[in-house]
Amino acid sequence: MFRPSLPSDEGLIFVRKGMSIVNTSIHMLFCFFPIAVIWLDSQLVVVDAKLAKPWRLSYVPQKPAQYFIEANVDLLERVSIGDQLAFE
């Protein structure tokens, strides 16, 4: 929030204690540019991916997730639902 932009090589990974829809939802209040949001289950399989637009009240994954990534919108071109990711 409150940042003017997000470089293409930066992002945030959020980790929750368990799988949830509610605890992995986000808002875009006080955000001034769109971002990619990728939700992953406990096995790091992508369960949802969305373009989150500024000033929207809520984005909720279609399925429970344990992790979610907020990054530059370019990420949506490289990741699809069903992909398995690895953190290195």
PDB file of N, CA, C and O in Angstrom:
ATOM      1  N   MET A   1       0.840  -1.180   0.000  1.00  0.00           N
ATOM      2  CA  MET A   1       0.000   0.000   0.000  1.00  0.00           C
ATOM      3  C   MET A   1       0.886   1.245   0.000  1.00  0.00           C
ATOM      4  O   MET A   1       1.989   1.253   0.546  1.00  0.00           O
ATOM      5  N   PHE A   2       0.370   2.275  -0.621  1.00  0.00           N
ATOM      6  CA  PHE A   2       0.990   3.596  -0.678  1.00  0.00           C
ATOM      7  C   PHE A   2       2.236   3.674  -1.559  1.00  0.00           C
ATOM      8  O   PHE A   2       2.856   4.735  -1.636  1.00  0.00           O
ATOM      9  N   ARG A   3       2.618   2.600  -2.217  1.00  0.00           N
ATOM     10  CA  ARG A   3       3.774   2.636  -3.125  1.00  0.00           C
ATOM     11  C   ARG A   3       3.334   3.185  -4.469  1.00  0.00           C
ATOM     12  O   ARG A   3       2.190   2.972  -4.873  1.00  0.00           O
ATOM     13  N   PRO A   4       4.222   3.893  -5.180  1.00  0.00           N
ATOM     14  CA  PRO A   4       3.842   4.424  -6.497  1.00  0.00           C
ATOM     15  C   PRO A   4       3.918   3.391  -7.617  1.00  0.00           C
ATOM     16  O   PRO A   4       3.252   3.543  -8.641  1.00  0.00           O
ATOM     17  N   SER A   5       4.727   2.333  -7.434  1.00  0.00           N
ATOM     18  CA  SER A   5       4.868   1.302  -8.463  1.00  0.00           C
ATOM     19  C   SER A   5       5.535   0.073  -7.856  1.00  0.00           C
ATOM     20  O   SER A   5       5.947   0.077  -6.696  1.00  0.00           O
ATOM     21  N   LEU A   6       5.632  -0.988  -8.674  1.00  0.00           N
ATOM     22  CA  LEU A   6       6.275  -2.229  -8.232  1.00  0.00           C
ATOM     23  C   LEU A   6       7.158  -2.727  -9.371  1.00  0.00           C
ATOM     24  O   LEU A   6       6.646  -3.057 -10.441  1.00  0.00           O
ATOM     25  N   PRO A   7       8.481  -2.788  -9.165  1.00  0.00           N
ATOM     26  CA  PRO A   7       9.368  -3.292 -10.218  1.00  0.00           C
ATOM     27  C   PRO A   7       9.017  -4.727 -10.614  1.00  0.00           C
ATOM     28  O   PRO A   7       8.481  -5.484  -9.805  1.00  0.00           O
ATOM     29  N   SER A   8       9.319  -5.096 -11.848  1.00  0.00           N
ATOM     30  CA  SER A   8       8.955  -6.426 -12.357  1.00  0.00           C
ATOM     31  C   SER A   8       9.701  -7.555 -11.652  1.00  0.00           C
ATOM     32  O   SER A   8       9.272  -8.706 -11.727  1.00  0.00           O
ATOM     33  N   ASP A   9      10.795  -7.258 -10.976  1.00  0.00           N
ATOM     34  CA  ASP A   9      11.563  -8.306 -10.302  1.00  0.00           C
ATOM     35  C   ASP A   9      11.334  -8.337  -8.786  1.00  0.00           C
ATOM     36  O   ASP A   9      12.120  -8.936  -8.052  1.00  0.00           O
ATOM     37  N   GLU A  10      10.255  -7.692  -8.314  1.00  0.00           N
ATOM     38  CA  GLU A  10       9.945  -7.681  -6.887  1.00  0.00           C
ATOM     39  C   GLU A  10       8.538  -8.204  -6.638  1.00  0.00           C
ATOM     40  O   GLU A  10       7.677  -8.150  -7.516  1.00  0.00           O
ATOM     41  N   GLY A  11       8.321  -8.707  -5.438  1.00  0.00           N
ATOM     42  CA  GLY A  11       7.007  -9.177  -5.033  1.00  0.00           C
ATOM     43  C   GLY A  11       7.045  -9.601  -3.580  1.00  0.00           C
ATOM     44  O   GLY A  11       8.089  -9.549  -2.929  1.00  0.00           O
ATOM     45  N   LEU A  12       5.895 -10.022  -3.079  1.00  0.00           N
ATOM     46  CA  LEU A  12       5.779 -10.476  -1.702  1.00  0.00           C
ATOM     47  C   LEU A  12       5.151 -11.862  -1.678  1.00  0.00           C
ATOM     48  O   LEU A  12       4.237 -12.153  -2.450  1.00  0.00           O
ATOM     49  N   ILE A  13       5.645 -12.714  -0.789  1.00  0.00           N
ATOM     50  CA  ILE A  13       5.055 -14.029  -0.569  1.00  0.00           C
ATOM     51  C   ILE A  13       4.483 -14.027   0.844  1.00  0.00           C
ATOM     52  O   ILE A  13       5.196 -13.750   1.809  1.00  0.00           O
ATOM     53  N   PHE A  14       3.197 -14.336   0.962  1.00  0.00           N
ATOM     54  CA  PHE A  14       2.526 -14.397   2.249  1.00  0.00           C
ATOM     55  C   PHE A  14       2.274 -15.860   2.593  1.00  0.00           C
ATOM     56  O   PHE A  14       1.846 -16.640   1.742  1.00  0.00           O
ATOM     57  N   VAL A  15       2.541 -16.225   3.840  1.00  0.00           N
ATOM     58  CA  VAL A  15       2.385 -17.605   4.301  1.00  0.00           C
ATOM     59  C   VAL A  15       1.391 -17.617   5.453  1.00  0.00           C
ATOM     60  O   VAL A  15       1.540 -16.866   6.417  1.00  0.00           O
ATOM     61  N   ARG A  16       0.385 -18.464   5.353  1.00  0.00           N
ATOM     62  CA  ARG A  16      -0.604 -18.635   6.417  1.00  0.00           C
ATOM     63  C   ARG A  16      -0.370 -19.985   7.090  1.00  0.00           C
ATOM     64  O   ARG A  16       0.270 -20.863   6.512  1.00  0.00           O
ATOM     65  N   LYS A  17      -0.883 -20.153   8.300  1.00  0.00           N
ATOM     66  CA  LYS A  17      -0.664 -21.398   9.055  1.00  0.00           C
ATOM     67  C   LYS A  17      -1.332 -22.599   8.411  1.00  0.00           C
ATOM     68  O   LYS A  17      -0.830 -23.718   8.521  1.00  0.00           O
ATOM     69  N   GLY A  18      -2.447 -22.388   7.747  1.00  0.00           N
ATOM     70  CA  GLY A  18      -3.172 -23.496   7.127  1.00  0.00           C
ATOM     71  C   GLY A  18      -3.942 -23.015   5.917  1.00  0.00           C
ATOM     72  O   GLY A  18      -3.903 -21.837   5.564  1.00  0.00           O
ATOM     73  N   MET A  19      -4.636 -23.935   5.292  1.00  0.00           N
ATOM     74  CA  MET A  19      -5.420 -23.628   4.099  1.00  0.00           C
ATOM     75  C   MET A  19      -6.665 -22.825   4.489  1.00  0.00           C
ATOM     76  O   MET A  19      -7.336 -23.145   5.469  1.00  0.00           O
ATOM     77  N   SER A  20      -6.966 -21.778   3.709  1.00  0.00           N
ATOM     78  CA  SER A  20      -8.125 -20.950   4.009  1.00  0.00           C
ATOM     79  C   SER A  20      -8.488 -20.108   2.791  1.00  0.00           C
ATOM     80  O   SER A  20      -7.628 -19.757   1.983  1.00  0.00           O
ATOM     81  N   ILE A  21      -9.745 -19.798   2.675  1.00  0.00           N
ATOM     82  CA  ILE A  21     -10.183 -18.811   1.683  1.00  0.00           C
ATOM     83  C   ILE A  21     -10.177 -17.432   2.330  1.00  0.00           C
ATOM     84  O   ILE A  21      -9.642 -16.479   1.765  1.00  0.00           O
ATOM     85  N   VAL A  22     -10.767 -17.328   3.503  1.00  0.00           N
ATOM     86  CA  VAL A  22     -10.895 -16.037   4.183  1.00  0.00           C
ATOM     87  C   VAL A  22      -9.535 -15.441   4.537  1.00  0.00           C
ATOM     88  O   VAL A  22      -9.299 -14.256   4.303  1.00  0.00           O
ATOM     89  N   ASN A  23      -8.637 -16.253   5.098  1.00  0.00           N
ATOM     90  CA  ASN A  23      -7.343 -15.738   5.563  1.00  0.00           C
ATOM     91  C   ASN A  23      -6.349 -15.451   4.442  1.00  0.00           C
ATOM     92  O   ASN A  23      -5.251 -14.955   4.697  1.00  0.00           O
ATOM     93  N   THR A  24      -6.724 -15.758   3.214  1.00  0.00           N
ATOM     94  CA  THR A  24      -5.844 -15.431   2.088  1.00  0.00           C
ATOM     95  C   THR A  24      -6.496 -14.424   1.145  1.00  0.00           C
ATOM     96  O   THR A  24      -5.989 -14.184   0.049  1.00  0.00           O
ATOM     97  N   SER A  25      -7.610 -13.837   1.558  1.00  0.00           N
ATOM     98  CA  SER A  25      -8.222 -12.785   0.746  1.00  0.00           C
ATOM     99  C   SER A  25      -7.435 -11.493   0.941  1.00  0.00           C
ATOM    100  O   SER A  25      -6.771 -11.309   1.961  1.00  0.00           O
ATOM    101  N   ILE A  26      -7.513 -10.607  -0.038  1.00  0.00           N
ATOM    102  CA  ILE A  26      -6.777  -9.337   0.038  1.00  0.00           C
ATOM    103  C   ILE A  26      -7.717  -8.188  -0.307  1.00  0.00           C
ATOM    104  O   ILE A  26      -8.819  -8.402  -0.815  1.00  0.00           O
ATOM    105  N   HIS A  27      -7.271  -6.977  -0.028  1.00  0.00           N
ATOM    106  CA  HIS A  27      -7.946  -5.768  -0.498  1.00  0.00           C
ATOM    107  C   HIS A  27      -6.915  -4.921  -1.232  1.00  0.00           C
ATOM    108  O   HIS A  27      -5.710  -5.114  -1.071  1.00  0.00           O
ATOM    109  N   MET A  28      -7.394  -3.994  -2.029  1.00  0.00           N
ATOM    110  CA  MET A  28      -6.507  -3.106  -2.784  1.00  0.00           C
ATOM    111  C   MET A  28      -6.716  -1.639  -2.401  1.00  0.00           C
ATOM    112  O   MET A  28      -6.396  -0.737  -3.175  1.00  0.00           O
ATOM    113  N   LEU A  29      -7.251  -1.410  -1.207  1.00  0.00           N
ATOM    114  CA  LEU A  29      -7.427  -0.043  -0.739  1.00  0.00           C
ATOM    115  C   LEU A  29      -6.052   0.605  -0.540  1.00  0.00           C
ATOM    116  O   LEU A  29      -5.131  -0.030  -0.025  1.00  0.00           O
ATOM    117  N   PHE A  30      -5.922   1.847  -0.941  1.00  0.00           N
ATOM    118  CA  PHE A  30      -4.676   2.612  -0.848  1.00  0.00           C
ATOM    119  C   PHE A  30      -3.568   2.065  -1.741  1.00  0.00           C
ATOM    120  O   PHE A  30      -2.390   2.347  -1.523  1.00  0.00           O
ATOM    121  N   CYS A  31      -3.946   1.287  -2.739  1.00  0.00           N
ATOM    122  CA  CYS A  31      -3.001   0.813  -3.752  1.00  0.00           C
ATOM    123  C   CYS A  31      -3.277   1.602  -5.031  1.00  0.00           C
ATOM    124  O   CYS A  31      -4.432   1.812  -5.401  1.00  0.00           O
ATOM    125  N   PHE A  32      -2.227   2.030  -5.693  1.00  0.00           N
ATOM    126  CA  PHE A  32      -2.372   2.955  -6.813  1.00  0.00           C
ATOM    127  C   PHE A  32      -2.083   2.343  -8.176  1.00  0.00           C
ATOM    128  O   PHE A  32      -2.101   3.049  -9.184  1.00  0.00           O
ATOM    129  N   PHE A  33      -1.820   1.049  -8.221  1.00  0.00           N
ATOM    130  CA  PHE A  33      -1.522   0.374  -9.483  1.00  0.00           C
ATOM    131  C   PHE A  33      -1.969  -1.084  -9.359  1.00  0.00           C
ATOM    132  O   PHE A  33      -2.053  -1.602  -8.245  1.00  0.00           O
ATOM    133  N   PRO A  34      -2.255  -1.754 -10.472  1.00  0.00           N
ATOM    134  CA  PRO A  34      -2.677  -3.158 -10.409  1.00  0.00           C
ATOM    135  C   PRO A  34      -1.507  -4.081 -10.089  1.00  0.00           C
ATOM    136  O   PRO A  34      -0.348  -3.756 -10.347  1.00  0.00           O
ATOM    137  N   ILE A  35      -1.837  -5.234  -9.524  1.00  0.00           N
ATOM    138  CA  ILE A  35      -0.837  -6.267  -9.239  1.00  0.00           C
ATOM    139  C   ILE A  35      -1.388  -7.631  -9.645  1.00  0.00           C
ATOM    140  O   ILE A  35      -2.595  -7.802  -9.817  1.00  0.00           O
ATOM    141  N   ALA A  36      -0.497  -8.585  -9.793  1.00  0.00           N
ATOM    142  CA  ALA A  36      -0.875  -9.981  -9.963  1.00  0.00           C
ATOM    143  C   ALA A  36      -0.966 -10.602  -8.580  1.00  0.00           C
ATOM    144  O   ALA A  36      -0.122 -10.348  -7.720  1.00  0.00           O
ATOM    145  N   VAL A  37      -1.993 -11.417  -8.369  1.00  0.00           N
ATOM    146  CA  VAL A  37      -2.104 -12.184  -7.124  1.00  0.00           C
ATOM    147  C   VAL A  37      -2.233 -13.650  -7.515  1.00  0.00           C
ATOM    148  O   VAL A  37      -3.122 -14.025  -8.280  1.00  0.00           O
ATOM    149  N   ILE A  38      -1.340 -14.468  -6.983  1.00  0.00           N
ATOM    150  CA  ILE A  38      -1.319 -15.904  -7.247  1.00  0.00           C
ATOM    151  C   ILE A  38      -1.526 -16.612  -5.916  1.00  0.00           C
ATOM    152  O   ILE A  38      -0.763 -16.396  -4.974  1.00  0.00           O
ATOM    153  N   TRP A  39      -2.553 -17.457  -5.830  1.00  0.00           N
ATOM    154  CA  TRP A  39      -2.820 -18.229  -4.615  1.00  0.00           C
ATOM    155  C   TRP A  39      -2.359 -19.665  -4.819  1.00  0.00           C
ATOM    156  O   TRP A  39      -2.591 -20.259  -5.873  1.00  0.00           O
ATOM    157  N   LEU A  40      -1.691 -20.228  -3.782  1.00  0.00           N
ATOM    158  CA  LEU A  40      -1.172 -21.591  -3.850  1.00  0.00           C
ATOM    159  C   LEU A  40      -1.666 -22.405  -2.667  1.00  0.00           C
ATOM    160  O   LEU A  40      -1.849 -21.879  -1.569  1.00  0.00           O
ATOM    161  N   ASP A  41      -1.878 -23.696  -2.900  1.00  0.00           N
ATOM    162  CA  ASP A  41      -2.269 -24.571  -1.792  1.00  0.00           C
ATOM    163  C   ASP A  41      -1.028 -25.016  -1.016  1.00  0.00           C
ATOM    164  O   ASP A  41       0.071 -24.525  -1.273  1.00  0.00           O
ATOM    165  N   SER A  42      -1.195 -25.932  -0.079  1.00  0.00           N
ATOM    166  CA  SER A  42      -0.084 -26.370   0.765  1.00  0.00           C
ATOM    167  C   SER A  42       0.996 -27.119  -0.004  1.00  0.00           C
ATOM    168  O   SER A  42       2.119 -27.252   0.483  1.00  0.00           O
ATOM    169  N   GLN A  43       0.669 -27.615  -1.211  1.00  0.00           N
ATOM    170  CA  GLN A  43       1.639 -28.314  -2.057  1.00  0.00           C
ATOM    171  C   GLN A  43       2.254 -27.380  -3.107  1.00  0.00           C
ATOM    172  O   GLN A  43       2.954 -27.833  -4.013  1.00  0.00           O
ATOM    173  N   LEU A  44       1.988 -26.081  -2.978  1.00  0.00           N
ATOM    174  CA  LEU A  44       2.476 -25.038  -3.889  1.00  0.00           C
ATOM    175  C   LEU A  44       1.899 -25.155  -5.300  1.00  0.00           C
ATOM    176  O   LEU A  44       2.537 -24.762  -6.277  1.00  0.00           O
ATOM    177  N   VAL A  45       0.691 -25.698  -5.392  1.00  0.00           N
ATOM    178  CA  VAL A  45      -0.032 -25.746  -6.659  1.00  0.00           C
ATOM    179  C   VAL A  45      -0.908 -24.503  -6.741  1.00  0.00           C
ATOM    180  O   VAL A  45      -1.602 -24.158  -5.785  1.00  0.00           O
ATOM    181  N   VAL A  46      -0.871 -23.834  -7.886  1.00  0.00           N
ATOM    182  CA  VAL A  46      -1.646 -22.609  -8.088  1.00  0.00           C
ATOM    183  C   VAL A  46      -3.139 -22.966  -8.131  1.00  0.00           C
ATOM    184  O   VAL A  46      -3.582 -23.740  -8.980  1.00  0.00           O
ATOM    185  N   VAL A  47      -3.902 -22.383  -7.197  1.00  0.00           N
ATOM    186  CA  VAL A  47      -5.345 -22.639  -7.150  1.00  0.00           C
ATOM    187  C   VAL A  47      -6.157 -21.478  -7.716  1.00  0.00           C
ATOM    188  O   VAL A  47      -7.338 -21.642  -8.025  1.00  0.00           O
ATOM    189  N   ASP A  48      -5.537 -20.305  -7.856  1.00  0.00           N
ATOM    190  CA  ASP A  48      -6.212 -19.158  -8.454  1.00  0.00           C
ATOM    191  C   ASP A  48      -5.169 -18.100  -8.804  1.00  0.00           C
ATOM    192  O   ASP A  48      -4.088 -18.052  -8.217  1.00  0.00           O
ATOM    193  N   ALA A  49      -5.514 -17.266  -9.760  1.00  0.00           N
ATOM    194  CA  ALA A  49      -4.642 -16.178 -10.192  1.00  0.00           C
ATOM    195  C   ALA A  49      -5.529 -15.055 -10.713  1.00  0.00           C
ATOM    196  O   ALA A  49      -6.428 -15.289 -11.520  1.00  0.00           O
ATOM    197  N   LYS A  50      -5.274 -13.838 -10.249  1.00  0.00           N
ATOM    198  CA  LYS A  50      -6.118 -12.708 -10.644  1.00  0.00           C
ATOM    199  C   LYS A  50      -5.298 -11.440 -10.808  1.00  0.00           C
ATOM    200  O   LYS A  50      -4.248 -11.258 -10.192  1.00  0.00           O
ATOM    201  N   LEU A  51      -5.823 -10.573 -11.664  1.00  0.00           N
ATOM    202  CA  LEU A  51      -5.320  -9.211 -11.765  1.00  0.00           C
ATOM    203  C   LEU A  51      -6.093  -8.399 -10.741  1.00  0.00           C
ATOM    204  O   LEU A  51      -7.307  -8.239 -10.864  1.00  0.00           O
ATOM    205  N   ALA A  52      -5.407  -7.891  -9.739  1.00  0.00           N
ATOM    206  CA  ALA A  52      -6.043  -7.094  -8.690  1.00  0.00           C
ATOM    207  C   ALA A  52      -5.889  -5.614  -9.047  1.00  0.00           C
ATOM    208  O   ALA A  52      -4.778  -5.109  -9.204  1.00  0.00           O
ATOM    209  N   LYS A  53      -7.019  -4.943  -9.168  1.00  0.00           N
ATOM    210  CA  LYS A  53      -7.024  -3.539  -9.580  1.00  0.00           C
ATOM    211  C   LYS A  53      -7.083  -2.618  -8.369  1.00  0.00           C
ATOM    212  O   LYS A  53      -7.633  -2.984  -7.331  1.00  0.00           O
ATOM    213  N   PRO A  54      -6.514  -1.416  -8.503  1.00  0.00           N
ATOM    214  CA  PRO A  54      -6.472  -0.470  -7.379  1.00  0.00           C
ATOM    215  C   PRO A  54      -7.856  -0.154  -6.817  1.00  0.00           C
ATOM    216  O   PRO A  54      -8.854  -0.112  -7.537  1.00  0.00           O
ATOM    217  N   TRP A  55      -7.875   0.063  -5.517  1.00  0.00           N
ATOM    218  CA  TRP A  55      -9.040   0.546  -4.784  1.00  0.00           C
ATOM    219  C   TRP A  55     -10.223  -0.424  -4.783  1.00  0.00           C
ATOM    220  O   TRP A  55     -11.358   0.003  -4.568  1.00  0.00           O
ATOM    221  N   ARG A  56      -9.990  -1.701  -5.016  1.00  0.00           N
ATOM    222  CA  ARG A  56     -11.070  -2.686  -4.934  1.00  0.00           C
ATOM    223  C   ARG A  56     -11.122  -3.227  -3.504  1.00  0.00           C
ATOM    224  O   ARG A  56     -10.092  -3.397  -2.852  1.00  0.00           O
ATOM    225  N   LEU A  57     -12.316  -3.486  -3.042  1.00  0.00           N
ATOM    226  CA  LEU A  57     -12.505  -3.866  -1.646  1.00  0.00           C
ATOM    227  C   LEU A  57     -12.020  -5.270  -1.322  1.00  0.00           C
ATOM    228  O   LEU A  57     -11.511  -5.501  -0.226  1.00  0.00           O
ATOM    229  N   SER A  58     -12.164  -6.225  -2.259  1.00  0.00           N
ATOM    230  CA  SER A  58     -11.835  -7.593  -1.893  1.00  0.00           C
ATOM    231  C   SER A  58     -11.506  -8.451  -3.108  1.00  0.00           C
ATOM    232  O   SER A  58     -12.153  -8.354  -4.150  1.00  0.00           O
ATOM    233  N   TYR A  59     -10.496  -9.285  -2.955  1.00  0.00           N
ATOM    234  CA  TYR A  59     -10.174 -10.362  -3.892  1.00  0.00           C
ATOM    235  C   TYR A  59     -10.036 -11.627  -3.066  1.00  0.00           C
ATOM    236  O   TYR A  59      -9.272 -11.682  -2.103  1.00  0.00           O
ATOM    237  N   VAL A  60     -10.789 -12.638  -3.463  1.00  0.00           N
ATOM    238  CA  VAL A  60     -10.874 -13.889  -2.703  1.00  0.00           C
ATOM    239  C   VAL A  60     -10.537 -15.041  -3.645  1.00  0.00           C
ATOM    240  O   VAL A  60     -11.038 -15.078  -4.768  1.00  0.00           O
ATOM    241  N   PRO A  61      -9.696 -15.984  -3.211  1.00  0.00           N
ATOM    242  CA  PRO A  61      -9.381 -17.119  -4.086  1.00  0.00           C
ATOM    243  C   PRO A  61     -10.587 -18.034  -4.276  1.00  0.00           C
ATOM    244  O   PRO A  61     -11.460 -18.113  -3.412  1.00  0.00           O
ATOM    245  N   GLN A  62     -10.626 -18.724  -5.418  1.00  0.00           N
ATOM    246  CA  GLN A  62     -11.718 -19.664  -5.706  1.00  0.00           C
ATOM    247  C   GLN A  62     -11.680 -20.885  -4.803  1.00  0.00           C
ATOM    248  O   GLN A  62     -12.718 -21.467  -4.486  1.00  0.00           O
ATOM    249  N   LYS A  63     -10.471 -21.271  -4.388  1.00  0.00           N
ATOM    250  CA  LYS A  63     -10.276 -22.448  -3.542  1.00  0.00           C
ATOM    251  C   LYS A  63      -9.395 -22.061  -2.362  1.00  0.00           C
ATOM    252  O   LYS A  63      -8.702 -21.045  -2.421  1.00  0.00           O
ATOM    253  N   PRO A  64      -9.408 -22.855  -1.288  1.00  0.00           N
ATOM    254  CA  PRO A  64      -8.540 -22.559  -0.151  1.00  0.00           C
ATOM    255  C   PRO A  64      -7.060 -22.529  -0.567  1.00  0.00           C
ATOM    256  O   PRO A  64      -6.620 -23.301  -1.419  1.00  0.00           O
ATOM    257  N   ALA A  65      -6.329 -21.636   0.048  1.00  0.00           N
ATOM    258  CA  ALA A  65      -4.901 -21.492  -0.227  1.00  0.00           C
ATOM    259  C   ALA A  65      -4.152 -21.343   1.088  1.00  0.00           C
ATOM    260  O   ALA A  65      -4.737 -20.989   2.111  1.00  0.00           O
ATOM    261  N   GLN A  66      -2.863 -21.615   1.051  1.00  0.00           N
ATOM    262  CA  GLN A  66      -2.008 -21.402   2.217  1.00  0.00           C
ATOM    263  C   GLN A  66      -1.007 -20.283   1.952  1.00  0.00           C
ATOM    264  O   GLN A  66      -0.539 -19.626   2.882  1.00  0.00           O
ATOM    265  N   TYR A  67      -0.685 -20.074   0.688  1.00  0.00           N
ATOM    266  CA  TYR A  67       0.275 -19.042   0.286  1.00  0.00           C
ATOM    267  C   TYR A  67      -0.373 -18.148  -0.754  1.00  0.00           C
ATOM    268  O   TYR A  67      -1.258 -18.578  -1.494  1.00  0.00           O
ATOM    269  N   PHE A  68       0.075 -16.898  -0.805  1.00  0.00           N
ATOM    270  CA  PHE A  68      -0.271 -16.077  -1.955  1.00  0.00           C
ATOM    271  C   PHE A  68       0.872 -15.127  -2.248  1.00  0.00           C
ATOM    272  O   PHE A  68       1.601 -14.685  -1.360  1.00  0.00           O
ATOM    273  N   ILE A  69       0.998 -14.836  -3.521  1.00  0.00           N
ATOM    274  CA  ILE A  69       2.081 -13.988  -4.020  1.00  0.00           C
ATOM    275  C   ILE A  69       1.455 -12.737  -4.614  1.00  0.00           C
ATOM    276  O   ILE A  69       0.514 -12.819  -5.404  1.00  0.00           O
ATOM    277  N   GLU A  70       1.977 -11.584  -4.233  1.00  0.00           N
ATOM    278  CA  GLU A  70       1.612 -10.320  -4.855  1.00  0.00           C
ATOM    279  C   GLU A  70       2.830  -9.821  -5.613  1.00  0.00           C
ATOM    280  O   GLU A  70       3.902  -9.657  -5.030  1.00  0.00           O
ATOM    281  N   ALA A  71       2.672  -9.581  -6.903  1.00  0.00           N
ATOM    282  CA  ALA A  71       3.813  -9.209  -7.735  1.00  0.00           C
ATOM    283  C   ALA A  71       3.343  -8.355  -8.912  1.00  0.00           C
ATOM    284  O   ALA A  71       2.159  -8.047  -9.047  1.00  0.00           O
ATOM    285  N   ASN A  72       4.295  -7.985  -9.748  1.00  0.00           N
ATOM    286  CA  ASN A  72       4.016  -7.240 -10.959  1.00  0.00           C
ATOM    287  C   ASN A  72       3.060  -8.038 -11.840  1.00  0.00           C
ATOM    288  O   ASN A  72       3.094  -9.269 -11.834  1.00  0.00           O
ATOM    289  N   VAL A  73       2.213  -7.351 -12.594  1.00  0.00           N
ATOM    290  CA  VAL A  73       1.205  -8.021 -13.427  1.00  0.00           C
ATOM    291  C   VAL A  73       1.822  -8.972 -14.450  1.00  0.00           C
ATOM    292  O   VAL A  73       1.127  -9.861 -14.944  1.00  0.00           O
ATOM    293  N   ASP A  74       3.098  -8.814 -14.783  1.00  0.00           N
ATOM    294  CA  ASP A  74       3.780  -9.712 -15.718  1.00  0.00           C
ATOM    295  C   ASP A  74       3.717 -11.170 -15.253  1.00  0.00           C
ATOM    296  O   ASP A  74       3.769 -12.085 -16.075  1.00  0.00           O
ATOM    297  N   LEU A  75       3.607 -11.385 -13.954  1.00  0.00           N
ATOM    298  CA  LEU A  75       3.576 -12.751 -13.415  1.00  0.00           C
ATOM    299  C   LEU A  75       2.397 -13.548 -13.969  1.00  0.00           C
ATOM    300  O   LEU A  75       2.494 -14.766 -14.118  1.00  0.00           O
ATOM    301  N   LEU A  76       1.301 -12.885 -14.273  1.00  0.00           N
ATOM    302  CA  LEU A  76       0.120 -13.578 -14.791  1.00  0.00           C
ATOM    303  C   LEU A  76       0.367 -14.198 -16.164  1.00  0.00           C
ATOM    304  O   LEU A  76      -0.361 -15.104 -16.569  1.00  0.00           O
ATOM    305  N   GLU A  77       1.369 -13.730 -16.874  1.00  0.00           N
ATOM    306  CA  GLU A  77       1.717 -14.304 -18.178  1.00  0.00           C
ATOM    307  C   GLU A  77       2.554 -15.570 -18.039  1.00  0.00           C
ATOM    308  O   GLU A  77       2.671 -16.343 -18.990  1.00  0.00           O
ATOM    309  N   ARG A  78       3.137 -15.787 -16.861  1.00  0.00           N
ATOM    310  CA  ARG A  78       4.051 -16.913 -16.663  1.00  0.00           C
ATOM    311  C   ARG A  78       3.496 -18.018 -15.780  1.00  0.00           C
ATOM    312  O   ARG A  78       4.074 -19.104 -15.722  1.00  0.00           O
ATOM    313  N   VAL A  79       2.384 -17.766 -15.088  1.00  0.00           N
ATOM    314  CA  VAL A  79       1.832 -18.720 -14.131  1.00  0.00           C
ATOM    315  C   VAL A  79       0.365 -18.975 -14.456  1.00  0.00           C
ATOM    316  O   VAL A  79      -0.379 -18.041 -14.755  1.00  0.00           O
ATOM    317  N   SER A  80      -0.050 -20.236 -14.399  1.00  0.00           N
ATOM    318  CA  SER A  80      -1.435 -20.614 -14.666  1.00  0.00           C
ATOM    319  C   SER A  80      -1.973 -21.493 -13.549  1.00  0.00           C
ATOM    320  O   SER A  80      -1.203 -22.144 -12.842  1.00  0.00           O
ATOM    321  N   ILE A  81      -3.288 -21.515 -13.389  1.00  0.00           N
ATOM    322  CA  ILE A  81      -3.917 -22.404 -12.419  1.00  0.00           C
ATOM    323  C   ILE A  81      -3.529 -23.834 -12.750  1.00  0.00           C
ATOM    324  O   ILE A  81      -3.584 -24.254 -13.905  1.00  0.00           O
ATOM    325  N   GLY A  82      -3.133 -24.582 -11.716  1.00  0.00           N
ATOM    326  CA  GLY A  82      -2.688 -25.960 -11.890  1.00  0.00           C
ATOM    327  C   GLY A  82      -1.180 -26.120 -11.921  1.00  0.00           C
ATOM    328  O   GLY A  82      -0.674 -27.223 -11.717  1.00  0.00           O
ATOM    329  N   ASP A  83      -0.445 -25.029 -12.175  1.00  0.00           N
ATOM    330  CA  ASP A  83       1.027 -25.094 -12.143  1.00  0.00           C
ATOM    331  C   ASP A  83       1.503 -25.372 -10.718  1.00  0.00           C
ATOM    332  O   ASP A  83       0.871 -24.946  -9.751  1.00  0.00           O
ATOM    333  N   GLN A  84       2.615 -26.086 -10.597  1.00  0.00           N
ATOM    334  CA  GLN A  84       3.237 -26.279  -9.285  1.00  0.00           C
ATOM    335  C   GLN A  84       4.492 -25.433  -9.256  1.00  0.00           C
ATOM    336  O   GLN A  84       5.345 -25.538 -10.138  1.00  0.00           O
ATOM    337  N   LEU A  85       4.603 -24.596  -8.242  1.00  0.00           N
ATOM    338  CA  LEU A  85       5.746 -23.706  -8.101  1.00  0.00           C
ATOM    339  C   LEU A  85       6.715 -24.249  -7.070  1.00  0.00           C
ATOM    340  O   LEU A  85       6.375 -25.134  -6.285  1.00  0.00           O
ATOM    341  N   ALA A  86       7.922 -23.711  -7.079  1.00  0.00           N
ATOM    342  CA  ALA A  86       8.933 -24.058  -6.083  1.00  0.00           C
ATOM    343  C   ALA A  86       9.589 -22.765  -5.615  1.00  0.00           C
ATOM    344  O   ALA A  86       9.893 -21.891  -6.426  1.00  0.00           O
ATOM    345  N   PHE A  87       9.805 -22.643  -4.326  1.00  0.00           N
ATOM    346  CA  PHE A  87      10.503 -21.491  -3.781  1.00  0.00           C
ATOM    347  C   PHE A  87      11.968 -21.851  -3.645  1.00  0.00           C
ATOM    348  O   PHE A  87      12.304 -22.865  -3.033  1.00  0.00           O
ATOM    349  N   GLU A  88      12.838 -21.038  -4.203  1.00  0.00           N
ATOM    350  CA  GLU A  88      14.284 -21.296  -4.103  1.00  0.00           C
ATOM    351  C   GLU A  88      14.980 -20.191  -3.364  1.00  0.00           C
ATOM    352  O   GLU A  88      16.197 -20.239  -3.185  1.00  0.00           O
TER     353      GLU A  88
END
